[in-house]
Amino acid sequence: MIWLVFFDRNNLISQYEMRKELKSLKDEAKFYKDQYLKDSAELYRMMNDSIELERLGREKYMMKRDSEDIFLIVRKPAPKK
């Protein structure tokens, strides 16, 4: 029994570490699945809505119309204490 608990290839310590890694991988898979669904919805909106496509171009890529000017406001980071 002691051999199985401490010295075997599948001892308790390895089982604990594998369960911890499995939980981490499941959390990561859930994050990527949620991100995929979010990106798929955004892609669908861009492909079917010209207003959404214009908004994306203006916000992310700073595109503008010929008659417009863009002013960027950059905030200075707070001083470190």
C-alpha positions in Angstrom: 0.0 0.0 0.0 2.8 2.4 0.9 4.5 1.6 -2.4 1.3 2.6 -4.3 0.8 5.8 -2.4 4.3 7.2 -2.6 6.5 5.4 -5.1 4.3 4.2 -7.9 4.2 6.0 -11.2 0.6 7.1 -10.5 1.1 8.1 -6.8 -1.0 10.6 -5.0 1.3 13.5 -5.7 1.2 12.9 -9.4 -2.5 12.4 -9.4 -2.9 15.8 -7.6 -0.6 17.6 -10.1 -2.4 16.0 -13.1 -5.8 17.0 -11.7 -4.5 20.6 -11.3 -3.2 20.7 -14.8 -6.5 19.2 -16.2 -8.5 22.0 -14.4 -6.1 24.6 -15.8 -6.5 23.2 -19.4 -10.3 23.0 -19.0 -10.4 26.7 -17.9 -8.2 27.6 -20.9 -10.4 25.7 -23.3 -13.5 27.5 -21.9 -11.8 30.9 -22.3 -10.9 30.1 -26.0 -14.4 28.8 -26.7 -16.0 32.0 -25.3 -13.5 34.1 -27.3 -14.4 32.1 -30.4 -18.1 32.8 -29.9 -17.5 36.5 -29.2 -15.3 36.8 -32.4 -17.8 34.9 -34.5 -20.6 37.2 -33.4 -18.5 40.3 -34.2 -17.6 38.8 -37.6 -21.2 38.2 -38.4 -22.2 41.7 -37.5 -19.4 43.2 -39.6 -20.3 41.1 -42.6 -24.0 42.0 -42.5 -24.0 45.6 -41.1 -22.2 48.4 -42.8 -22.6 50.7 -39.7 -20.8 48.1 -37.6 -18.1 47.8 -40.2 -17.6 51.6 -40.2 -17.5 51.7 -36.4 -14.8 49.1 -36.3 -12.7 50.9 -38.9 -13.0 54.1 -37.0 -12.3 52.7 -33.6 -9.6 50.1 -34.2 -7.9 51.4 -37.3 -8.4 55.1 -37.0 -9.9 55.4 -40.4 -11.7 58.6 -41.3 -13.6 60.3 -44.1 -11.9 62.8 -46.3 -13.7 65.7 -44.7 -12.8 64.7 -41.1 -9.9 65.3 -38.8 -9.0 62.9 -36.0 -7.7 64.1 -32.6 -6.2 61.5 -30.3 -6.2 62.2 -26.5 -3.4 60.3 -24.8 -3.5 60.3 -21.0 -0.2 60.2 -19.1 0.2 57.3 -16.7 -0.3 58.1 -13.0 3.0 58.7 -11.2 4.3 55.7 -9.3 4.6 56.0 -5.6 
